[in-house]
């Protein structure tokens, strides 16, 4: 069996999930290839694969526009698909993010059999504590192999629907236009050391230098890669600058307890999410003990 996972990852959270999937497939004797959804041409032959996976970070309760455009260009094929999405909060509204994508895939003959959501730390709005980032990753790391096994066993799993979900997703897609509008308002401060990392890594090639000055075009998809990884925190993100988050997470358990200024943010939802992940892990252990 051979699986292809096509993914977009703004600041590597989704990439970590994809790598975990790839490892889990290979642990089960399944060959797994990856395709990064960016400006590069799609050079894979769908017919060489038995299954397709699509992974992405949720953008305003939708799949990123770059992922939807990729889906539109996929060749027609009768293949099973699983979807893996990441977001910084475990709100049920994240479930609607796949609706447009599923519709596009269905038109091409694909059948989405499985859909999963994983919490990973924010790259905009506010910075999660190191402890929360660690908990998120440890939970996802434990659950992904179980989800992978469900996929391979042919066990269909879909996320719960949301009332008027399609309409809500359509309304939230205003963020696609808003991202392009706001992206043109990005600025670079005097702290910039001209390493040009932002230019080299922008997935839409939206950043250029003209006459020695940085220019931000109208193709921004608000992935936050430029501002998040800027070594000098020199990129101001327009209207959302107060929500700017800078610097990668280390996903290691901190030695000291940290002050959490956002400890009440989605508190019940996070509690439920972590409990659900642990319940899935416990159930898998119990099943393995019975088999053993």
Backbone torsions as a table, in degrees:
resi	resn	phi	psi	omega
1	UNK	NA	146.5	-177.2
2	UNK	-137.0	130.4	-176.9
3	UNK	-120.6	140.3	174.6
4	UNK	-115.8	124.9	175.4
5	UNK	-110.0	118.5	176.3
6	UNK	-100.8	127.7	-172.1
7	UNK	-140.9	152.4	166.9
8	UNK	-122.5	134.7	178.8
9	UNK	-138.0	119.2	-178.7
10	UNK	-71.4	-53.3	-175.3
11	UNK	-128.9	29.8	169.9
12	UNK	84.1	-2.9	176.5
13	UNK	-63.5	-50.2	179.6
14	UNK	-65.0	-35.2	178.2
15	UNK	-61.3	-38.0	177.9
16	UNK	-62.8	-40.9	178.1
17	UNK	-64.7	-44.2	-180.0
18	UNK	-61.9	-42.9	178.6
19	UNK	-62.3	-36.9	178.0
20	UNK	-66.5	-40.0	175.6
21	UNK	-61.2	-46.1	-177.6
22	UNK	-60.5	-44.0	178.6
23	UNK	-62.4	-41.8	-178.5
24	UNK	-66.3	-41.0	176.7
25	UNK	-61.9	-46.3	-178.0
26	UNK	-65.7	-33.3	175.7
27	UNK	-63.7	-23.9	178.4
28	UNK	-97.5	14.1	177.0
29	UNK	77.3	19.6	-179.2
30	UNK	-106.7	130.9	177.8
31	UNK	-74.8	135.4	-176.9
32	UNK	-131.5	124.4	175.0
33	UNK	-110.6	154.4	180.0
34	UNK	-120.2	145.8	171.7
35	UNK	-132.1	123.5	179.9
36	UNK	-84.8	120.8	-178.8
37	UNK	-81.6	99.7	175.6
38	UNK	-144.6	-136.8	-177.9
39	UNK	-84.0	-13.7	-177.4
40	UNK	-67.4	150.4	177.0
41	UNK	-69.8	149.2	177.4
42	UNK	-78.7	109.1	-173.4
43	UNK	-108.1	18.7	179.4
44	UNK	-99.5	149.8	174.7
45	UNK	-99.4	109.1	-176.9
46	UNK	-54.1	-34.2	-177.1
47	UNK	-67.8	-12.3	177.3
48	UNK	-80.5	-6.2	-173.6
49	UNK	-120.4	149.9	178.9
50	UNK	-89.3	-22.5	-176.0
51	UNK	-152.1	149.9	179.7
52	UNK	-119.4	135.6	172.6
53	UNK	-116.0	142.3	175.5
54	UNK	-127.3	127.0	-177.0
55	UNK	-128.2	143.3	-177.1
56	UNK	-162.8	159.8	170.1
57	UNK	-86.4	141.0	179.5
58	UNK	-71.4	128.6	176.1
59	UNK	-114.9	108.8	178.8
60	UNK	51.9	47.9	177.4
61	UNK	59.2	33.1	175.5
62	UNK	-143.1	161.9	167.4
63	UNK	-69.8	144.4	179.1
64	UNK	-57.0	149.2	-178.4
65	UNK	-57.3	-34.0	-179.1
66	UNK	-65.1	-30.5	178.3
67	UNK	-75.8	-40.5	178.6
68	UNK	-65.2	-39.8	177.6
69	UNK	-64.8	-37.1	176.7
70	UNK	-62.3	-44.2	-179.3
71	UNK	-61.8	-37.2	179.7
72	UNK	-63.4	-28.3	-176.2
73	UNK	-93.7	-4.7	179.4
74	UNK	-63.8	144.8	175.9
75	UNK	-71.6	155.1	176.8
76	UNK	-65.6	139.3	179.7
77	UNK	-165.7	149.7	176.7
78	UNK	-98.8	86.7	-176.7
79	UNK	-133.1	148.1	173.5
80	UNK	-78.9	145.2	-176.5
81	UNK	-131.0	142.8	167.3
82	UNK	-120.3	148.7	-179.2
83	UNK	-119.3	133.7	175.4
84	UNK	-125.3	124.6	-177.5
85	UNK	-125.9	152.9	177.9
86	UNK	-126.4	149.3	173.3
87	UNK	-157.8	166.1	-176.3
88	UNK	-82.8	-8.1	-179.7
89	UNK	-140.4	149.5	-175.9
90	UNK	-91.5	40.2	-179.4
91	UNK	-75.7	144.2	-179.3
92	UNK	-62.8	-24.4	179.4
93	UNK	-59.5	-24.9	177.8
94	UNK	-62.7	-21.3	-179.8
95	UNK	-62.9	-28.6	-176.1
96	UNK	-77.3	-7.6	-174.0
97	UNK	-65.5	-20.6	-177.6
98	UNK	-93.2	-7.1	-171.4
99	UNK	-58.7	-48.9	179.9
100	UNK	-65.2	-42.2	-179.7
101	UNK	-61.8	-45.1	179.5
102	UNK	-61.8	-39.8	178.9
103	UNK	-62.6	-43.9	179.4
104	UNK	-64.2	-41.8	-179.4
105	UNK	-66.8	-40.4	-179.5
106	UNK	-60.5	-38.2	178.8
107	UNK	-62.6	-27.5	-179.1
108	UNK	-90.9	-1.4	178.4
109	UNK	100.4	-1.2	-179.3
110	UNK	-81.7	151.3	-179.7
111	UNK	-122.8	112.6	179.7
112	UNK	-80.1	112.2	-176.0
113	UNK	-98.4	-30.9	-174.9
114	UNK	-136.7	145.8	-177.5
115	UNK	-147.5	128.4	-176.0
116	UNK	-135.1	149.8	179.4
117	UNK	-127.6	134.7	-179.7
118	UNK	-128.6	137.1	176.9
119	UNK	-83.7	128.5	174.6
120	UNK	-136.5	155.7	-169.8
121	UNK	-67.4	150.2	-178.2
122	UNK	-61.7	146.8	167.3
123	UNK	-114.6	7.8	174.2
124	UNK	-158.2	159.6	-178.0
125	UNK	93.1	-66.2	171.8
126	UNK	-160.0	165.0	-179.0
127	UNK	-90.7	123.1	173.9
128	UNK	-67.7	152.6	176.5
129	UNK	-67.8	159.9	178.0
130	UNK	-61.3	-34.7	179.6
131	UNK	-66.1	-41.3	179.3
132	UNK	-67.6	-41.2	177.7
133	UNK	-60.9	-41.6	178.3
134	UNK	-62.1	-46.1	-179.8
135	UNK	-63.2	-41.7	178.9
136	UNK	-60.4	-48.1	-176.6
137	UNK	-68.7	-42.4	179.4
138	UNK	-61.7	-38.3	178.6
139	UNK	-66.8	-46.9	179.5
140	UNK	-63.4	-42.1	-178.6
141	UNK	-60.9	-35.6	-179.7
142	UNK	-77.4	-32.7	-173.2
143	UNK	-85.8	-34.4	-176.1
144	UNK	-54.3	-45.9	178.5
145	UNK	-60.6	-31.9	177.6
146	UNK	-69.7	-42.8	177.3
147	UNK	-65.0	-38.3	178.1
148	UNK	-61.6	-42.1	178.9
149	UNK	-63.3	-39.9	177.7
150	UNK	-61.1	-41.1	178.3
151	UNK	-61.1	-47.8	-177.7
152	UNK	-68.3	-30.0	178.9
153	UNK	-80.5	-3.1	179.5
154	UNK	76.3	20.0	178.9
155	UNK	-86.6	111.5	-177.1
156	UNK	-74.0	135.7	178.1
157	UNK	-140.7	122.0	179.0
158	UNK	-122.7	152.4	175.9
159	UNK	-79.0	152.4	-178.8
160	UNK	-62.3	146.5	177.0
161	UNK	-76.3	166.8	178.6
162	UNK	-126.5	136.0	-179.8
163	UNK	-56.1	127.4	-178.6
164	UNK	57.7	34.6	-175.9
165	UNK	-58.2	-43.4	-178.5
166	UNK	-62.7	-40.7	178.7
167	UNK	-66.2	-43.7	179.8
168	UNK	-62.6	-43.1	179.0
169	UNK	-61.9	-41.4	179.0
170	UNK	-61.8	-42.3	179.6
171	UNK	-64.4	-44.4	-178.0
172	UNK	-68.2	-18.3	179.5
173	UNK	-69.8	-0.3	171.4
174	UNK	-60.6	-20.9	178.7
175	UNK	-61.6	-27.4	178.1
176	UNK	-62.2	-46.2	177.0
177	UNK	-69.2	-42.3	-179.1
178	UNK	-61.2	-36.2	178.5
179	UNK	-63.5	-42.7	178.9
180	UNK	-66.3	-39.3	179.1
181	UNK	-65.7	-48.7	-177.3
182	UNK	-71.3	-34.4	-178.1
183	UNK	-59.2	-32.3	179.0
184	UNK	-69.6	-12.2	-177.9
185	UNK	-101.4	7.6	173.6
186	UNK	-65.1	147.2	177.9
187	UNK	-134.8	157.8	176.3
188	UNK	-115.2	126.8	-177.3
189	UNK	-83.9	176.7	-178.5
190	UNK	-68.7	-13.3	179.1
191	UNK	-71.6	-13.4	-178.2
192	UNK	-57.2	134.6	178.4
193	UNK	-107.6	10.7	176.7
194	UNK	57.4	42.8	174.9
195	UNK	-76.0	-18.9	177.6
196	UNK	65.5	18.3	178.2
197	UNK	-61.3	-38.4	-178.8
198	UNK	-62.1	-39.8	179.7
199	UNK	-67.4	-44.9	-175.9
200	UNK	-67.3	-31.5	-171.9
201	UNK	-104.6	-7.3	-179.6
202	UNK	-59.2	123.5	-175.1
203	UNK	-69.0	-19.7	-179.5
204	UNK	-111.7	9.1	-179.5
205	UNK	54.2	44.7	-174.4
206	UNK	-89.2	-8.8	-174.6
207	UNK	-113.4	127.9	179.1
208	UNK	-136.8	172.0	174.1
209	UNK	-120.6	124.9	178.4
210	UNK	-126.0	123.2	-179.2
211	UNK	53.6	38.5	176.7
212	UNK	81.8	1.2	-179.0
213	UNK	-116.5	144.4	177.3
214	UNK	-72.4	136.0	177.0
215	UNK	-123.9	132.3	177.7
216	UNK	-111.8	122.2	-175.8
217	UNK	-86.1	-156.2	-174.8
218	UNK	-109.5	27.3	-179.2
219	UNK	-114.0	14.7	-177.9
220	UNK	-65.8	135.4	176.7
221	UNK	-113.6	14.6	176.0
222	UNK	56.6	41.3	178.4
223	UNK	-79.1	-16.8	176.6
224	UNK	73.5	8.5	-177.4
225	UNK	-61.7	-41.2	-176.2
226	UNK	-65.8	-48.5	-177.0
227	UNK	-76.2	-35.0	-176.9
228	UNK	-66.0	-41.2	-175.8
229	UNK	-97.9	2.5	178.9
230	UNK	-61.6	121.5	-175.7
231	UNK	-66.5	-16.9	-179.8
232	UNK	-115.1	7.9	-179.4
233	UNK	51.8	44.5	-170.6
234	UNK	-98.0	-3.2	-175.8
235	UNK	-100.7	120.9	178.0
236	UNK	-94.9	128.6	-169.3
237	UNK	-98.2	51.6	172.2
238	UNK	60.2	-132.3	-175.6
239	UNK	-65.7	-17.7	-176.3
240	UNK	-106.3	24.0	-173.7
241	UNK	-62.5	-30.0	178.6
242	UNK	-69.3	-16.1	177.9
243	UNK	-95.2	5.6	-174.4
244	UNK	-63.3	135.4	175.0
245	UNK	-122.1	132.1	-176.4
246	UNK	-128.7	135.8	173.7
247	UNK	100.5	135.5	-177.4
248	UNK	-68.4	153.4	173.1
249	UNK	-84.3	151.7	-178.8
250	UNK	-101.5	-15.8	175.4
251	UNK	58.9	29.1	175.6
252	UNK	-113.6	147.9	-179.3
253	UNK	-66.2	124.8	-178.0
254	UNK	-69.1	148.4	179.5
255	UNK	-73.3	-32.5	179.8
256	UNK	-114.8	153.8	175.6
257	UNK	-71.4	135.7	-177.2
258	UNK	-103.3	154.4	172.0
259	UNK	-75.1	128.2	179.5
260	UNK	-111.3	101.9	-178.1
261	UNK	-71.4	-13.8	-176.2
262	UNK	-118.7	31.4	-173.7
263	UNK	-63.7	-22.1	179.5
264	UNK	-97.0	-0.5	-179.2
265	UNK	-71.0	119.2	-179.9
266	UNK	49.1	34.7	-172.5
267	UNK	-56.2	-47.2	-179.0
268	UNK	-67.0	-37.7	-178.8
269	UNK	-66.9	-42.3	177.3
270	UNK	-63.3	-43.7	179.9
271	UNK	-58.1	-45.6	179.3
272	UNK	-64.5	-40.5	-179.4
273	UNK	-62.6	-48.4	-178.5
274	UNK	-66.6	-36.4	177.2
275	UNK	-65.0	-39.0	179.2
276	UNK	-66.0	-42.0	177.8
277	UNK	-62.0	-44.7	-179.0
278	UNK	-65.4	-37.6	178.9
279	UNK	-63.5	-38.4	178.6
280	UNK	-65.4	-41.3	179.0
281	UNK	-65.5	-43.6	-179.4
282	UNK	-64.4	-40.0	179.8
283	UNK	-64.9	-38.8	179.0
284	UNK	-66.2	-41.2	177.7
285	UNK	-61.9	-41.8	179.8
286	UNK	-64.1	-40.8	178.3
287	UNK	-63.8	-41.7	-179.5
288	UNK	-66.4	-36.0	178.9
289	UNK	-66.9	-36.6	178.7
290	UNK	-67.5	-42.0	179.3
291	UNK	-66.3	-40.7	-179.2
292	UNK	-68.8	NA	NA
